[in-house]
């Protein structure tokens, strides 16, 4: 007699393999002077991406933000404000330098934060550079470690380890492109529904 395929001992299970590539293109566009498109998430600051996802505000890449800072710095240097050097407008920078500086040393946004909270242009620019360098270094270290896991898994020949390692690498490279961290789905709700459904069916059978 013929058996149905679900009872056949020769069933082959095929596992999908994640895409692993070094050629990524993003989906973000810069609204700054460069007007570049298909940028990856790492081209923008973390705060800019958070504002974009929350309020839909236009994105400016780190290069354009730095260029705007430089332009504003040059314009501020040209402005002749009489009271810039007066004691009333001078304040201490809340950044690393902690210098007491004139109003022209702060951009409008920082100066409006008030005394004790304003960072000078130099500290803001350095902060952007440091954040960018730290993020890039951290991501590259994680990707390098994930690539090593893939190589080790392939040498072991274990299909499940290979799939897990390649999935981890693909997720890290996707995060580099989109700026979004992968979300792990919890199976807790599914188990709860299963238990609840089982109890419901049990009560129904008992009453009938």
Secondary structure, 3 states (H helix, E strand, C coil): CCCCHHHCCCCCCCCCCCCCCCCCCCCECCCCCCCCCCECHHHCCHHHHHHHHHHCCCCCCHHHHHHHHHHHHHHHHHCCCHHHHCCCCCEECCCCCCCEECHHHCCHHHHCCCCCCCCCHHHHHHHHHHHHHHHHHHHHHHHHHHHHHHHHHHHHCCHHHHHHHHHHHHHHHHHHHHCCCCCCCCCHHHHHHHHHHHHHHHHHHHHC
